Amino acid sequence: MGKRHFIKDLVEGGTVDDVFSVKLKKPPREYAKGYMFDLRVSDRTGIINLKFWGPKDPRLVDSIYDPLKVGSVVRVRGKVGSYKDSPEIWVDTDGEISTVERSGYDISDFVPTTEEDVDQMMSRLNSFIRQVQDPFLSGVLRHFFADEGFVSRFREAPASIQKHSNYVGGLLEHTLAVVEICANLCSLKDRMDRDLLVTGAVLHDIGKIDEYRVTTNIDMSEEGMLLGHIFIGAEQVKEAAESIEGFPARLRHKLVHMVLSSHGKYEYGSPRTPQFPEAVALHYADEMDAKVERYIGLKETARTEDDWTYDPELRHIYLR
């Protein structure tokens, strides 16, 4: 049976009896009436805090808490409350939190998937790849996109955990958008190196394939947590270029630089800032697609009748 109570639809004062994926768990602690613990649970529509309010029996609370693993699916029966104007799920001893076997849920209820046609997006991206004339840049692109295993992972990877394109197929969707922005910019600024810009745009986020892992959640891999996608991607591009005989050193440096500087600023995670036109163009194309996608997503999911919603990073967003 599919889910009936999705997080985006929960309202304060309502009840909930459904399955959710565990993203985070905090150890039990004592409160005035007993012992409690916190979870963050999710489904394909969002993330919500969950509080379990238990009795004065720490062993009983531990027996409920211990089987709950990050990435597992749990059945939750409780009510919807609110804390600091944010909805939460509250479960007490009259409710339920218990693990669910794999046969008891549909994975598509937990991991969102792009609404675009993946085959069509991949075909469109391949058309840009085929247009690259420089033999060395074309060779780097073939190094990755002639590899069926790489392409399969690329098609399924998300582009983030929460901020933008945070769903299966999100990396392909985001990459294609960035490539198209860059290609269109080249028609306005034809003194830029189109082959270099398109190649950099195609490859700028490939490290995200290894940065994220997808189970019932989209989460960081160990490699992603320790290294980050910019470093991972830059290393992969560097190694690919070095595997091609005669690859010009300056061209290799520029291509790797575009990956390293794609976030634009040190405080945004870029080890380098953009230092030539194609790198600047890639950074702003990347930021444009990510930022506009976030605004659209926040506007579509705002749960208010006001004319505005507020995001701590983006601040006020007009909804009408």
C-alpha positions in Angstrom: 0.0 0.0 0.0 1.3 3.4 -0.9 1.7 6.3 1.5 -1.3 8.4 2.4 0.2 11.1 4.6 3.0 13.0 2.9 5.0 15.5 4.8 4.1 18.4 2.6 0.4 17.8 3.5 0.7 17.5 7.3 -1.1 20.2 9.2 -0.9 21.1 12.9 -3.6 19.4 15.0 -3.9 16.5 12.5 -2.9 12.8 13.0 -0.5 10.7 11.1 -0.3 7.0 10.6 2.2 6.2 7.8 5.8 5.2 6.9 8.8 7.6 6.8 12.5 7.2 6.2 14.9 8.0 9.1 17.5 10.7 8.1 18.9 11.5 11.6 18.5 10.3 15.1 19.5 11.8 18.4 20.1 9.8 21.6 17.4 9.6 24.3 17.5 12.2 27.0 15.5 12.8 30.2 12.7 15.3 30.4 10.2 16.2 33.1 7.9 13.2 32.5 10.3 10.5 31.4 12.7 10.0 28.5 12.5 11.3 24.9 14.4 11.2 21.7 14.4 13.1 18.4 14.4 11.9 14.8 14.4 13.6 11.5 12.2 11.7 9.0 11.5 12.2 5.4 9.6 11.2 2.3 9.8 12.4 -1.3 8.0 15.7 -0.4 10.2 16.9 2.5 11.8 16.5 5.9 10.2 16.9 9.3 11.3 16.6 13.0 9.8 13.8 15.1 9.8 13.7 18.9 9.0 10.6 20.9 7.8 11.4 24.4 8.4 8.2 26.5 7.8 7.1 30.0 10.2 7.1 33.0 11.6 3.7 31.9 14.9 4.3 30.0 15.2 0.6 29.0 11.8 0.7 27.3 12.7 3.9 25.5 16.0 2.4 24.4 14.2 -0.7 23.1 12.2 1.5 20.8 15.1 3.8 19.8 17.9 1.2 19.2 16.3 -0.6 16.2 15.7 2.7 14.3 18.6 3.0 11.8 19.4 5.9 9.6 18.1 5.0 6.1 15.6 2.6 7.5 11.8 3.0 7.0 9.6 3.3 10.1 5.9 3.2 10.7 4.8 6.3 12.7 1.5 6.8 14.5 1.1 10.1 16.3 -0.1 13.6 15.9 1.2 16.8 14.2 2.3 19.6 16.5 4.4 22.7 16.0 7.6 24.1 17.5 8.8 27.6 16.6 6.2 27.8 13.8 7.5 24.6 12.2 5.4 21.5 12.1 6.6 18.4 14.0 5.4 14.9 14.5 4.8 14.0 18.1 4.5 10.4 19.3 3.8 9.3 22.9 3.2 5.9 24.5 -0.2 5.7 22.9 1.4 6.0 19.4 3.9 3.9 17.5 7.4 4.0 16.0 8.6 0.7 14.6 10.8 -0.5 11.7 9.2 -1.7 8.5 10.5 -4.6 6.3 11.4 -3.8 2.7 8.2 -5.5 1.4 6.2 -3.0 3.4 6.9 0.2 1.4 7.5 1.6 -2.1 10.9 3.2 -2.6 9.4 5.8 -4.9 7.5 7.3 -1.9 10.8 8.3 -0.3 13.2 9.3 -3.1 11.8 12.0 -5.5 12.6 11.6 -9.2 12.9 14.2 -11.9 9.6 14.9 -13.7 11.5 15.3 -17.0 12.1 12.6 -19.5 15.6 11.2 -18.7 16.2 9.7 -22.1 15.3 12.9 -23.9 17.6 14.9 -21.5 20.4 12.5 -22.1 19.9 12.7 -25.9 20.0 16.5 -25.7 23.2 16.4 -23.6 24.8 14.0 -26.1 24.0 16.4 -28.9 26.1 19.1 -27.2 28.9 16.6 -26.5 29.0 15.6 -30.2 29.3 19.3 -31.2 32.7 19.7 -29.4 35.3 19.9 -32.2 38.5 20.1 -30.2 40.0 16.6 -30.3 41.4 16.7 -26.7 38.2 18.1 -25.2 36.1 15.6 -27.2 38.4 12.9 -25.9 37.8 13.8 -22.3 34.1 13.8 -22.8 34.3 10.4 -24.5 36.4 9.1 -21.6 33.3 9.6 -19.4 30.3 9.4 -21.6 31.4 6.3 -23.6 31.5 4.4 -20.3 28.0 2.8 -19.8 28.6 2.4 -16.1 29.4 6.1 -15.7 26.4 7.2 -17.8 24.0 5.0 -15.8 25.2 6.6 -12.5 25.2 10.1 -14.0 21.5 9.7 -15.2 20.4 8.6 -11.7 22.5 11.0 -9.5 20.9 13.9 -7.6 22.4 17.4 -7.8 22.0 18.2 -4.1 20.5 16.9 -0.8 18.1 19.8 -0.2 18.9 23.0 -2.1 18.2 22.4 -5.8 17.5 19.4 -8.1 17.6 17.1 -5.1 16.1 14.1 -6.7 17.1 11.1 -8.9 18.0 12.6 -12.3 18.6 16.0 -10.8 22.3 16.0 -11.8 21.5 15.4 -15.4 18.7 18.0 -15.4 20.9 20.6 -13.8 23.9 19.8 -16.0 21.8 20.1 -19.2 20.4 23.4 -18.1 23.9 24.8 -17.4 25.2 23.6 -20.7 22.3 25.2 -22.6 22.8 28.5 -20.8 26.5 28.4 -21.7 25.8 27.5 -25.3 23.4 30.3 -25.6 25.8 32.7 -24.1 28.4 31.8 -26.7 26.1 33.0 -29.4 26.1 36.4 -27.7 29.8 36.4 -26.8 31.4 34.6 -29.7 34.9 35.4 -28.7 34.7 32.8 -26.0 36.0 29.3 -26.6 32.7 27.4 -27.1 34.3 23.9 -26.9 36.0 24.7 -23.6 32.9 26.3 -22.1 30.6 23.5 -23.1 33.1 20.8 -21.9 33.5 22.5 -18.6 29.7 22.8 -18.2 29.2 19.1 -18.9 31.8 18.1 -16.4 31.6 20.7 -13.7 29.5 18.6 -11.3 30.5 15.0 -12.1 32.0 14.7 -8.6 28.4 14.6 -7.3 28.1 11.1 -8.6 30.4 10.0 -5.8 29.5 12.7 -3.3 25.9 11.5 -2.8 24.4 8.1 -2.1 20.8 7.2 -2.7 18.9 4.7 -0.6 15.6 5.7 1.0 17.3 9.1 1.5 19.7 11.2 -0.5 22.7 11.6 1.8 26.4 12.2 1.7 28.8 9.4 1.0 31.9 9.1 3.2 34.0 10.3 0.2 31.6 13.2 -0.3 31.7 14.2 3.3 35.5 14.1 3.5 36.4 15.5 0.0 33.4 17.2 -1.6 32.3 17.0 -5.2 34.6 19.9 -6.4 37.7 18.1 -5.4 36.4 14.7 -6.5 35.4 16.1 -9.9 38.6 18.0 -10.5 40.7 14.9 -9.8 38.6 12.8 -12.2 38.9 15.4 -15.0 42.6 15.8 -14.4 43.1 12.0 -14.6 41.0 11.8 -17.7 43.0 14.5 -19.4 46.3 12.9 -18.4 45.2 9.6 -19.9 45.0 11.2 -23.4 48.4 11.3 -25.1 49.5 14.8 -26.0 46.8 16.6 -24.1 48.1 20.2 -23.9 49.0 21.2 -20.3 47.4 24.6 -20.5 44.2 23.2 -21.8 44.2 20.6 -19.0 44.8 23.3 -16.4 42.0 25.5 -17.7 39.5 22.6 -17.7 40.4 21.6 -14.2 40.3 25.2 -13.1 36.7 25.5 -14.3 35.7 22.6 -12.1 37.6 24.1 -9.1 36.1 27.6 -9.6 32.6 26.7 -10.5 31.1 27.9 -7.2 32.7 31.3 -7.8 33.9 32.2 -4.3 36.0 30.7 -1.5 33.2 31.0 1.0 31.0 29.0 -1.4 33.5 26.1 -1.4 35.5 27.0 -4.5 39.3 26.4 -4.0 39.9 28.9 -6.8 37.9 31.9 -8.1 37.2 32.1 -11.9 40.2 33.6 -13.7 39.2 33.7 -17.4 35.9 34.3 -19.4 34.8 30.7 -19.8 35.3 30.0 -16.1 33.3 33.1 -15.2 30.5 32.2 -17.6 30.3 28.6 -16.2 30.1 29.9 -12.6 27.2 32.3 -13.3 25.4 29.7 -15.4 25.7 27.2 -12.6 24.5 29.7 -10.0 21.7 31.0 -12.2 20.2 27.5 -12.7 20.6 26.5 -9.1 19.3 29.8 -7.7 16.3 30.1 -10.0 15.4 26.4 -9.4 15.4 27.1 -5.6 13.1 30.1 -5.9 10.7 28.1 -8.1 10.8 25.2 -5.6 10.2 27.4 -2.6 7.4 29.3 -4.3 5.7 26.0 -5.3 6.0 24.4 -1.8 5.2 27.5 0.3 2.6 26.6 2.9 1.1 30.1 3.6 -1.7 32.3 2.5 0.6 35.4 2.8 2.0 37.2 -0.2 5.5 36.3 0.9 7.5 33.4 2.3 10.9 33.6 4.0 14.0 31.5 3.5 17.0 32.0 5.9 19.4 32.2 3.0 17.4 33.8 0.2 15.2 35.9 2.5 11.8 37.2 1.3 10.3 35.5 -1.7 7.2 37.0 -3.4 4.5 34.4 -4.1 1.9 36.1 -6.2 
